[in-house]
Amino acid sequence: MSQVWVNGQPDGNVNPLDRGLAYGDGLFATMRVSQGKILFLAAHLDRLTQGAFRLGINWLPSNALKLQLSSLAQANPNACIKLLITRGAGGRGYGVDFSRDNLALLPQKHVSSVSSEAACHLPKVCEIVSVSAVPAQYAIWQQQGICLALSDIKLGKQAKLAGIKHCNRLEQVLIKSASLPKGAQDWLVLDCDDNIVESSMANLFFVIDKTIMTPRISFAGVAGMMREQVIYQLLNLGYKVEVSDLHYDMLNKAQHVFLTNSLFGLIDVLAIGNRQFSRTPLTSTVREQLSLTL
């Protein structure tokens, strides 16, 4: 069962007018704790900061938040910590610039200190932190690899949101709502032009001859923190890494495929539909070098 903190308060309440709840107006990071420390915490916070800037959310990680995350990691030495940022509570409508009429809809405790028009333009950002267990199957997936099935739900294109792990995840909810075929553990997801984007929860890498390729995240999908770390590590090892549009037909050229996300690190893909792939020692090598073994 997850433990939750809202703006630093244990079991705190989210305002019912929060824009994250009303419109998915926010973003989040899912972070793995190993031996009492959050792996790649600085990279996670940098990505959240960049995403908040792109969405126009006035947020930077405070020292108090960093201390809270560090304390939770020490208290939960092998766990999953999720940090979710929303724009905060606002009035009716999609617009972010709130008038006094909209403020009248907010609970009094949120507006009692407002004394001028200039003081009420933006809502106060809400930070929600939760702690839960890392799914037990991830260690098995690292050891054995997984198989993917092709989802019939395709991702829409929106360059303004591409790459951000924002709170509008209904496409993924629909993808995961379908029953997987026997023997498959996750879905391969394409965009509307049949370009490979990701799995339902991870980024993809393809080994084609001596080149390692990963889909470009310019119009759809999440540019995962672990994807970035793995690209850096592969380059340090001397591999050629190419980020490009990858059509579904490209699968016929790949010898190896692997997935990355912040919780399970790297795992081999054994098959996508009827197309089978051999495991590559590269995944265990990078996993060990980045201390990602579960």
Long-range contacts (C-beta under 8 A, 24 or more apart in sequence): 1-132, 2-130, 2-131, 2-132, 3-130, 3-131, 3-132, 4-128, 4-129, 4-130, 5-68, 5-128, 5-129, 5-130, 6-126, 6-127, 6-128, 7-126, 7-127, 7-128, 8-64, 8-65, 8-68, 8-127, 14-126, 14-128, 15-88, 15-89, 15-106, 15-107, 15-110, 15-126, 17-89, 17-90, 17-91, 17-105, 17-106, 17-107, 18-86, 18-88, 18-89, 18-90, 18-126, 19-86, 19-87, 19-88, 19-89, 19-90, 19-123, 20-84, 20-86, 20-87, 20-126, 20-167, 21-86, 22-90, 23-94, 24-166, 24-167, 24-168, 24-169, 24-170, 25-55, 25-57, 25-86, 25-87, 25-167, 26-55, 26-57, 26-84, 26-85, 26-86, 26-87, 26-126, 26-166, 26-167, 27-51, 27-52, 27-55, 27-57, 27-84, 27-85, 27-164, 27-165, 27-166, 27-167, 28-82, 28-83, 28-84, 28-85, 28-165, 28-167, 29-82, 29-83, 29-165, 29-225, 29-262, 30-80, 30-81, 30-82, 30-261, 30-262, 30-263, 31-69, 31-80, 31-81, 31-82, 31-83, 31-262, 32-79, 32-80, 32-81, 32-134, 32-262, 32-263, 33-72, 33-73, 33-76, 33-77, 33-78, 33-79, 33-80, 33-81, 34-77, 34-78, 34-291, 35-77, 35-78, 36-73, 36-74, 36-77, 37-73, 38-69, 38-70, 38-73, 38-81, 39-262, 39-291, 39-292, 40-225, 40-226, 40-229, 40-262, 41-66, 41-69, 43-225, 43-228, 43-229, 44-83, 44-225, 44-262, 47-165, 47-223, 47-225, 47-228, 48-83, 48-85, 51-163, 51-164, 51-165, 51-166, 52-85, 54-160, 54-164, 55-87, 55-164, 55-166, 56-96, 57-85, 57-87, 57-125, 58-122, 58-125, 59-85, 59-125, 65-127, 65-129, 68-129, 69-129, 72-129, 72-131, 76-131, 78-134, 79-131, 79-132, 79-133, 79-134, 80-131, 80-132, 80-133, 80-134, 80-263, 81-129, 81-130, 81-131, 82-128, 82-129, 82-130, 82-131, 82-132, 83-127, 83-128, 83-129, 84-127, 84-128, 84-129, 84-130, 84-167, 85-125, 85-126, 85-127, 85-128, 86-125, 86-126, 86-128, 86-167, 87-122, 87-123, 87-125, 87-126, 88-122, 88-123, 88-124, 88-125, 88-126, 89-123, 89-124, 89-126, 90-123, 96-122, 97-121, 97-122, 98-122, 98-123, 134-263, 134-294, 135-263, 137-185, 138-263, 138-264, 138-267, 138-294, 139-294, 141-185, 141-264, 141-267, 142-264, 142-265, 142-266, 142-267, 142-287, 142-293, 142-294, 145-267, 145-268, 145-269, 145-270, 145-279, 146-184, 146-185, 146-186, 146-259, 146-267, 146-268, 146-269, 146-270, 147-183, 147-184, 147-185, 147-269, 147-270, 147-271, 147-272, 148-184, 148-185, 148-186, 148-187, 148-188, 148-199, 148-269, 148-271, 148-272, 148-273, 149-180, 149-181, 149-184, 149-186, 149-187, 149-188, 149-272, 149-273, 150-187, 150-188, 150-190, 150-248, 150-272, 150-273, 151-175, 151-178, 151-187, 151-188, 151-189, 151-190, 151-200, 152-178, 153-178, 153-189, 154-189, 154-190, 154-191, 154-192, 154-194, 155-189, 155-190, 155-191, 155-192, 155-197, 155-220, 155-221, 156-191, 156-192, 156-220, 157-191, 157-192, 157-219, 157-220, 158-219, 158-220, 159-218, 159-219, 162-217, 162-218, 162-219, 162-220, 162-221, 162-223, 163-217, 163-218, 163-221, 163-222, 163-223, 164-222, 164-223, 165-222, 165-224, 172-200, 172-201, 175-200, 176-200, 186-259, 188-272, 188-273, 189-221, 190-248, 191-219, 191-220, 191-221, 193-247, 194-247, 194-248, 195-245, 195-246, 195-247, 195-248, 196-246, 196-247, 196-248, 196-250, 196-251, 197-221, 198-222, 199-259, 201-261, 202-259, 202-260, 202-261, 202-264, 203-227, 203-259, 203-260, 203-261, 204-257, 204-258, 204-259, 204-260, 204-269, 205-230, 205-257, 205-258, 205-259, 205-260, 206-246, 206-250, 206-251, 206-254, 206-256, 206-257, 207-254, 207-255, 207-256, 207-257, 207-258, 207-280, 207-282, 208-250, 208-253, 208-254, 208-255, 209-255, 210-239, 210-240, 211-240, 211-241, 211-242, 212-239, 212-240, 212-241, 212-242, 213-241, 213-242, 213-243, 213-244, 213-246, 213-250, 214-241, 214-242, 214-243, 215-243, 215-244, 215-245, 215-246, 216-243, 216-244, 216-245, 216-246, 224-260, 224-261, 224-262, 225-262, 226-260, 226-261, 226-262, 226-265, 226-266, 227-260, 229-290, 230-260, 230-266, 230-286, 230-290, 233-286, 233-289, 233-290, 234-282, 234-286, 237-285, 237-286, 239-282, 251-275, 255-280, 256-280, 256-282, 258-282, 258-283, 264-294, 265-290, 265-292, 265-293, 265-294, 266-292
